[in-house]
Amino acid sequence: MLDYYEKFMNSYPGVPKIAQVWPTQLAHDDVSTLYHADDHFLEFLKRNQENLDNSFFFFLADHGPRSGGIEKERLGRYENRNPFLVVSLPKHLRKTAVQKRLQEKSLQLMTHFDLHATFMDILHFQSESNFTEISYRSMLPHSKGSSLLRKWKGPRNCNSLPIPWDYCLCQYKKENVKNKMLMKKLGTFIAEKLNEFLEKEGFASKCIKQQYDETLDAQKMQLGENTLYSMFVKLKPSEGKFSAEVLKTPSGLKLVSHFTRWGWYGKQGDCVLDPPRPLCHCRT
């Protein structure tokens, strides 16, 4: 894959080009296998330094690890929401105001929407000023995010940005849930909602109904008169580990997130296609 990428970069000399290369199997199921590619990436970067010095180079993941045991710890599940990202600017833009703006973002809350906005900024707007314009600019209707190459404005948190609660990295104060009856009630609710989702998507005849087995972790946070529960449960018969966010309001329980499945699930869901495949435990 890297060889093909390299051939593409060296083709059509003098013609601006864009490429997306997305290796998916290297460390998807086990982060300990990532080191096998270290030398390949190092040699690729060294061989193509001249091209990369004249490019915007984004080296990233779409999400962090979900299996290999890391999901057992809260910090591991947190890291799943905090994917790797390295950005290299063209050499002539390094040590400029643009790089300063980029470096400022390294410790700020960022979303994939902001990456998309940065791509739009590079393609459509920054060339007008030869990449000297660093003031805030709304990217609408091109993108919901804010460019990494410009100043940001307003608060940057999970309330102000388009981030679902289950993907929120903000460290809000939470308490452990200790009431076992409550944990069972919330876990049963999650299993019911998962089954409802699969039925609504037309997979009820292919997927076995899941039932609550046990709670692996549970935290809560007060939001006025409502309580938000961050649940990590195991369901049966799949033995699958799932996380979801449940909001308790005066009118009842409400699922306020997607379902995330953690760990390996093999071929359990092969009777359906993605995206619901991780959620399904096939009848055959």
Sine and cosine of phi, psi and omega as CSV:
sin_phi,cos_phi,sin_psi,cos_psi,sin_omega,cos_omega
0.00,0.00,-0.69,0.73,0.04,-1.00
-0.91,0.41,-0.56,0.83,0.04,-1.00
-0.90,0.44,-0.67,0.74,0.02,-1.00
-0.90,0.43,-0.66,0.75,0.03,-1.00
-0.87,0.50,-0.68,0.74,-0.01,-1.00
-0.91,0.42,-0.66,0.75,0.03,-1.00
-0.89,0.46,-0.63,0.77,0.01,-1.00
-0.90,0.44,-0.69,0.72,-0.01,-1.00
-0.88,0.48,-0.55,0.84,-0.05,-1.00
-1.00,0.00,-0.03,1.00,0.05,-1.00
-1.00,0.02,0.33,-0.95,0.05,-1.00
0.77,0.63,0.87,0.48,-0.02,-1.00
-0.82,0.57,0.69,-0.73,0.05,-1.00
0.99,0.13,-0.08,1.00,-0.02,-1.00
-0.98,-0.18,0.84,-0.55,0.05,-1.00
-0.86,0.52,0.63,-0.78,-0.04,-1.00
-0.54,-0.84,0.33,-0.94,0.03,-1.00
-0.70,-0.72,0.61,-0.79,-0.01,-1.00
-0.59,-0.81,0.57,-0.82,0.10,-0.99
-0.83,-0.56,0.87,-0.49,0.02,-1.00
-0.89,-0.46,0.80,-0.60,-0.17,-0.99
-0.73,-0.68,0.98,0.18,0.09,-1.00
-0.91,0.41,0.77,-0.64,-0.12,-0.99
-0.91,-0.41,-0.26,0.97,-0.14,-0.99
-0.97,-0.23,-0.24,0.97,-0.16,-0.99
-0.82,0.58,-0.77,0.64,-0.04,-1.00
-0.68,-0.73,0.40,0.92,-0.08,-1.00
-0.90,0.44,-0.64,0.77,-0.07,-1.00
-0.98,-0.17,-0.22,0.97,-0.05,-1.00
-0.38,-0.92,0.93,-0.38,-0.07,-1.00
-0.91,0.40,-0.35,0.94,-0.04,-1.00
-0.94,0.33,-0.21,0.98,0.00,-1.00
-1.00,0.03,-0.11,0.99,-0.10,-0.99
-0.88,0.47,-0.57,0.82,-0.08,-1.00
-0.89,0.46,-0.34,0.94,-0.01,-1.00
-0.86,0.51,-0.41,0.91,-0.05,-1.00
-0.99,-0.16,0.04,1.00,-0.07,-1.00
-0.81,0.59,-0.78,0.63,-0.05,-1.00
-0.91,0.42,-0.60,0.80,0.01,-1.00
-0.89,0.45,-0.72,0.70,0.00,-1.00
-0.93,0.38,-0.65,0.76,0.00,-1.00
-0.87,0.49,-0.74,0.67,-0.01,-1.00
-0.91,0.42,-0.61,0.79,0.04,-1.00
-0.88,0.48,-0.72,0.69,-0.02,-1.00
-0.91,0.41,-0.63,0.78,0.00,-1.00
-0.93,0.36,-0.68,0.73,-0.02,-1.00
-0.91,0.42,-0.53,0.85,-0.13,-0.99
-0.95,-0.33,0.39,0.92,-0.05,-1.00
-0.85,0.53,-0.65,0.76,-0.04,-1.00
-0.89,0.46,-0.71,0.71,0.04,-1.00
-0.90,0.43,-0.68,0.73,-0.06,-1.00
-0.94,0.33,-0.47,0.88,0.06,-1.00
-0.94,0.35,-0.19,0.98,0.03,-1.00
-0.91,-0.41,0.40,0.91,-0.12,-0.99
-0.65,-0.76,0.37,-0.93,0.30,-0.95
-1.00,0.04,0.86,-0.51,-0.09,-1.00
-0.87,-0.49,0.89,-0.46,0.00,-1.00
-0.93,-0.37,0.86,-0.51,-0.03,-1.00
-0.89,-0.46,0.94,-0.33,-0.20,-0.98
-0.48,-0.87,0.16,-0.99,0.14,-0.99
-0.83,-0.55,0.38,-0.92,0.04,-1.00
-0.99,0.10,-0.45,0.89,0.09,-1.00
-0.36,-0.93,0.22,-0.98,0.04,-1.00
-1.00,0.09,-0.10,-0.99,-0.07,-1.00
-0.92,0.39,0.56,-0.83,0.01,-1.00
-0.85,-0.52,-0.05,1.00,-0.08,-1.00
-0.58,-0.82,-0.11,-0.99,-0.02,-1.00
0.99,0.11,0.23,0.97,0.03,-1.00
0.99,-0.14,-0.28,0.96,-0.04,-1.00
-0.91,0.41,-0.42,0.91,-0.04,-1.00
-0.95,0.32,-0.21,0.98,-0.02,-1.00
-0.95,0.31,-0.38,0.92,-0.06,-1.00
-0.96,-0.29,0.55,-0.84,0.04,-1.00
-0.86,0.51,-0.66,0.75,0.01,-1.00
-0.89,0.45,-0.58,0.81,0.04,-1.00
-0.90,0.43,-0.68,0.73,0.02,-1.00
-0.94,0.35,-0.52,0.85,0.09,-1.00
-0.90,0.44,-0.70,0.72,-0.02,-1.00
-0.90,0.44,-0.46,0.89,0.07,-1.00
-0.87,0.50,-0.51,0.86,-0.01,-1.00
-1.00,0.01,0.05,1.00,-0.11,-0.99
-0.80,-0.59,0.93,0.37,-0.12,-0.99
-0.92,0.38,0.41,-0.91,0.01,-1.00
-0.90,0.44,0.65,-0.76,0.07,-1.00
-0.47,-0.88,0.81,-0.59,0.15,-0.99
-0.77,-0.64,0.72,-0.69,0.01,-1.00
-0.84,-0.55,0.77,-0.63,0.07,-1.00
-0.90,-0.45,0.79,-0.61,0.01,-1.00
-1.00,0.02,0.34,-0.94,0.15,-0.99
-0.83,0.56,0.53,-0.85,-0.13,-0.99
-0.83,0.55,-0.60,0.80,-0.07,-1.00
-0.96,0.29,-0.19,0.98,0.03,-1.00
-0.98,-0.19,-0.09,1.00,0.05,-1.00
-0.96,0.29,0.53,-0.85,-0.07,-1.00
0.89,0.46,0.54,0.84,0.08,-1.00
-0.86,-0.51,0.04,-1.00,0.02,-1.00
-0.89,0.46,-0.51,0.86,0.01,-1.00
-0.90,0.43,-0.71,0.70,0.02,-1.00
-0.91,0.41,-0.59,0.81,0.03,-1.00
-0.87,0.48,-0.68,0.73,0.03,-1.00
-0.89,0.45,-0.65,0.76,-0.01,-1.00
-0.90,0.43,-0.69,0.72,-0.01,-1.00
-0.90,0.43,-0.53,0.85,0.03,-1.00
-0.89,0.46,-0.45,0.89,-0.06,-1.00
-0.99,0.16,-0.16,0.99,-0.15,-0.99
-0.89,0.46,-0.44,0.90,-0.01,-1.00
-0.90,-0.43,0.35,0.94,0.01,-1.00
-0.93,-0.37,0.38,-0.93,0.01,-1.00
-0.92,0.38,0.79,-0.61,-0.10,-0.99
-0.73,-0.68,0.47,-0.88,0.04,-1.00
-0.79,-0.61,0.21,-0.98,0.09,-1.00
-0.92,0.40,-0.39,0.92,0.10,-0.99
-0.88,0.48,-0.60,0.80,0.01,-1.00
-0.93,0.37,-0.58,0.81,0.10,-1.00
-0.89,0.46,-0.70,0.71,0.02,-1.00
-0.87,0.49,-0.67,0.74,0.02,-1.00
-0.89,0.45,-0.59,0.81,0.04,-1.00
-0.90,0.43,-0.67,0.74,0.05,-1.00
-0.88,0.48,-0.68,0.73,0.02,-1.00
-0.90,0.43,-0.62,0.79,0.01,-1.00
-0.89,0.45,-0.70,0.71,0.01,-1.00
-0.90,0.44,-0.67,0.74,-0.09,-1.00
-0.97,0.23,-0.58,0.82,-0.20,-0.98
-0.91,-0.42,-0.46,0.89,-0.21,-0.98
-0.86,-0.51,-0.68,0.73,-0.15,-0.99
-0.91,0.42,-0.48,0.87,-0.02,-1.00
-0.90,0.44,-0.40,0.92,0.00,-1.00
-0.89,0.46,-0.53,0.85,-0.02,-1.00
-0.92,-0.39,0.21,0.98,-0.05,-1.00
0.84,0.55,0.63,0.77,0.07,-1.00
0.88,0.47,0.61,0.79,0.09,-1.00
-0.95,-0.32,-0.17,0.99,-0.04,-1.00
-1.00,0.05,0.92,-0.39,-0.06,-1.00
-0.87,-0.49,0.08,1.00,0.02,-1.00
-0.96,0.28,0.33,-0.94,-0.03,-1.00
-0.88,0.47,0.62,-0.79,0.09,-1.00
-0.57,-0.82,0.77,-0.64,0.08,-1.00
-0.93,0.36,0.71,-0.71,-0.01,-1.00
-1.00,-0.09,0.01,1.00,0.05,-1.00
-0.92,0.38,0.60,-0.80,0.03,1.00
-1.00,0.02,0.14,0.99,-0.06,-1.00
-0.94,0.33,-0.58,0.82,-0.09,-1.00
-0.39,-0.92,0.46,-0.89,0.07,-1.00
-0.99,0.11,-0.24,0.97,-0.11,-0.99
-1.00,-0.05,-0.12,-0.99,0.03,-1.00
-0.84,-0.54,0.67,-0.74,-0.07,-1.00
-0.92,0.40,0.68,-0.74,0.06,-1.00
-0.94,0.35,-0.26,0.97,-0.07,-1.00
-1.00,-0.02,0.03,1.00,-0.06,-1.00
-0.80,-0.60,0.19,-0.98,0.13,-0.99
-0.91,0.43,0.55,-0.84,0.12,-0.99
-0.97,-0.25,0.41,-0.91,0.04,-1.00
-0.70,-0.71,0.35,-0.94,0.02,-1.00
0.98,0.21,0.20,-0.98,0.04,-1.00
-0.92,0.39,0.58,-0.82,0.01,-1.00
-0.90,-0.44,1.00,-0.04,0.04,-1.00
-0.53,-0.85,-0.02,-1.00,-0.11,-0.99
-0.96,0.29,-0.20,0.98,0.09,-1.00
-1.00,0.05,-0.55,0.84,-0.07,-1.00
-1.00,-0.02,-0.31,0.95,-0.03,-1.00
-0.94,-0.33,0.38,-0.93,-0.02,-1.00
-0.98,0.22,0.91,0.42,-0.03,-1.00
-0.88,-0.47,0.88,-0.48,0.08,-1.00
-0.89,0.46,0.44,-0.90,-0.05,-1.00
-0.84,0.54,-0.60,0.80,-0.06,-1.00
-0.96,0.30,-0.16,0.99,0.06,-1.00
-0.94,-0.35,0.17,0.99,-0.08,-1.00
-0.97,0.24,0.77,-0.64,0.03,-1.00
-0.99,-0.12,-0.12,0.99,-0.02,-1.00
-0.91,0.42,0.68,-0.73,-0.08,-1.00
-1.00,-0.01,0.95,0.32,0.05,-1.00
-0.96,0.29,0.48,-0.88,-0.02,-1.00
-0.94,0.34,0.85,-0.53,0.01,-1.00
-0.80,-0.60,0.39,-0.92,0.04,-1.00
-0.88,-0.48,0.49,-0.87,0.07,-1.00
-0.95,0.31,0.61,-0.79,0.09,-1.00
-1.00,-0.03,0.81,-0.58,-0.07,-1.00
-0.92,-0.39,-0.28,0.96,-0.04,-1.00
-0.96,0.29,0.94,-0.34,-0.09,-1.00
-0.92,0.39,-0.58,0.81,0.03,-1.00
-0.91,0.41,-0.64,0.77,0.04,-1.00
-0.91,0.42,-0.68,0.73,0.01,-1.00
-0.88,0.48,-0.64,0.77,0.03,-1.00
-0.92,0.40,-0.64,0.77,0.03,-1.00
-0.89,0.46,-0.70,0.71,-0.01,-1.00
-0.93,0.36,-0.65,0.76,0.02,-1.00
-0.91,0.42,-0.64,0.77,0.06,-1.00
-0.90,0.43,-0.63,0.78,0.04,-1.00
-0.88,0.47,-0.68,0.74,0.01,-1.00
-0.89,0.45,-0.69,0.73,0.02,-1.00
-0.88,0.48,-0.67,0.74,0.01,-1.00
-0.89,0.45,-0.68,0.74,-0.02,-1.00
-0.93,0.37,-0.57,0.82,0.06,-1.00
-0.90,0.43,-0.69,0.72,0.04,-1.00
-0.89,0.45,-0.65,0.76,0.03,-1.00
-0.89,0.46,-0.65,0.76,0.01,-1.00
-0.88,0.47,-0.74,0.67,-0.02,-1.00
-0.90,0.44,-0.60,0.80,0.04,-1.00
-0.91,0.40,-0.68,0.73,0.00,-1.00
-0.89,0.46,-0.55,0.84,0.00,-1.00
-0.99,0.15,-0.05,1.00,0.05,-1.00
1.00,0.03,0.38,0.93,-0.07,-1.00
-0.94,-0.35,0.20,0.98,-0.05,-1.00
-0.87,0.50,-0.56,0.83,-0.03,-1.00
-0.97,0.24,-0.29,0.96,-0.04,-1.00
-0.98,-0.22,-0.46,0.89,-0.13,-0.99
-0.94,-0.34,0.74,-0.67,0.07,-1.00
-0.94,0.34,0.62,-0.78,0.04,-1.00
-0.92,0.39,0.72,-0.69,0.00,-1.00
-1.00,-0.01,0.49,-0.87,0.05,-1.00
-0.79,-0.62,0.43,-0.90,0.03,-1.00
-0.91,0.41,0.70,-0.71,0.05,-1.00
-0.92,-0.38,-0.88,0.48,0.02,-1.00
-0.37,-0.93,0.33,-0.95,0.08,-1.00
-0.99,-0.11,0.81,-0.59,0.00,-1.00
-1.00,-0.04,-0.50,0.87,0.03,-1.00
-0.27,-0.96,0.57,-0.82,0.01,-1.00
-0.46,-0.89,0.76,-0.66,0.05,-1.00
-0.73,-0.68,0.36,-0.93,0.01,-1.00
-0.68,-0.74,0.44,-0.90,0.03,-1.00
-0.62,-0.79,0.73,-0.68,-0.03,-1.00
-0.99,0.11,0.75,-0.66,0.05,-1.00
-0.81,-0.58,0.99,0.17,-0.08,-1.00
0.92,0.40,-0.82,-0.58,0.03,-1.00
-0.99,0.10,-0.07,1.00,0.00,-1.00
-0.97,-0.24,0.37,-0.93,0.05,-1.00
-0.81,-0.59,0.78,-0.62,0.03,-1.00
-0.99,-0.17,0.81,-0.59,0.00,-1.00
-0.94,-0.33,0.81,-0.59,0.11,-0.99
-0.99,-0.15,0.94,-0.34,-0.16,-0.99
-0.93,-0.37,0.61,-0.79,0.09,-1.00
-0.73,-0.68,0.95,-0.31,-0.18,-0.98
-0.78,-0.63,0.32,-0.95,0.12,-0.99
-0.93,-0.37,0.72,-0.69,0.00,-1.00
-0.92,-0.38,0.36,-0.93,0.04,-1.00
-0.79,-0.62,0.47,-0.88,0.20,0.98
-1.00,0.05,0.02,1.00,-0.09,-1.00
-0.95,0.31,-0.37,0.93,-0.14,-0.99
0.88,0.47,0.36,0.93,-0.02,-1.00
-0.98,0.21,0.58,-0.82,0.05,-1.00
-0.97,-0.23,0.83,-0.55,-0.10,-1.00
-0.79,-0.61,0.57,-0.82,0.15,-0.99
-0.88,-0.47,0.52,-0.85,0.02,-1.00
-0.31,-0.95,0.34,-0.94,0.03,-1.00
-0.94,-0.34,0.76,-0.65,-0.02,-1.00
-0.84,-0.55,0.77,-0.63,0.02,-1.00
-0.97,-0.23,0.81,-0.58,0.07,-1.00
-0.99,-0.16,0.87,-0.49,-0.01,-1.00
-0.87,-0.49,0.17,-0.98,0.05,-1.00
-0.84,0.54,-0.39,0.92,-0.02,-1.00
-1.00,-0.08,-0.06,1.00,0.04,-1.00
0.71,-0.71,-0.25,-0.97,-0.02,-1.00
-1.00,-0.03,0.54,-0.84,0.00,-1.00
-0.60,-0.80,0.78,-0.63,0.09,-1.00
-0.98,0.22,0.83,-0.55,-0.08,-1.00
-0.86,-0.51,0.43,0.90,0.01,-1.00
-0.48,-0.88,0.09,-1.00,0.20,-0.98
-0.99,0.12,0.10,-1.00,0.12,-0.99
-0.99,-0.11,0.70,-0.71,0.12,-0.99
-0.88,-0.47,0.79,-0.61,0.07,-1.00
-0.99,-0.16,0.70,-0.72,-0.06,-1.00
-0.92,-0.39,0.49,-0.87,0.03,-1.00
0.99,0.15,-0.03,-1.00,-0.01,-1.00
-0.99,0.17,0.57,-0.82,0.07,-1.00
-0.74,-0.67,0.10,1.00,0.13,-0.99
0.81,0.58,-0.79,-0.62,-0.06,-1.00
-0.97,-0.26,0.29,0.96,-0.06,-1.00
-0.82,0.57,-0.57,0.82,-0.08,-1.00
-0.96,-0.29,0.32,0.95,-0.11,-0.99
-0.92,0.39,-0.19,0.98,0.01,-1.00
-0.98,0.19,-0.13,0.99,0.06,-1.00
-0.76,-0.65,0.29,-0.96,0.00,-1.00
-1.00,-0.09,0.27,-0.96,0.12,-0.99
-0.89,0.45,0.49,-0.87,0.18,0.98
-1.00,0.02,-0.26,0.97,-0.05,-1.00
-0.98,0.21,-0.01,1.00,-0.07,-1.00
-0.80,0.60,-0.70,0.71,0.00,-1.00
-0.91,0.42,-0.33,0.94,-0.08,-1.00
-1.00,0.01,-0.27,0.96,-0.14,-0.99
-0.99,-0.10,0.67,-0.74,0.18,-0.98
-0.92,-0.40,0.98,-0.19,-0.16,-0.99
-0.89,0.47,0.53,-0.85,0.00,-1.00
-0.94,0.33,-0.48,0.88,0.00,-1.00
-0.80,-0.60,0.00,0.00,0.00,0.00
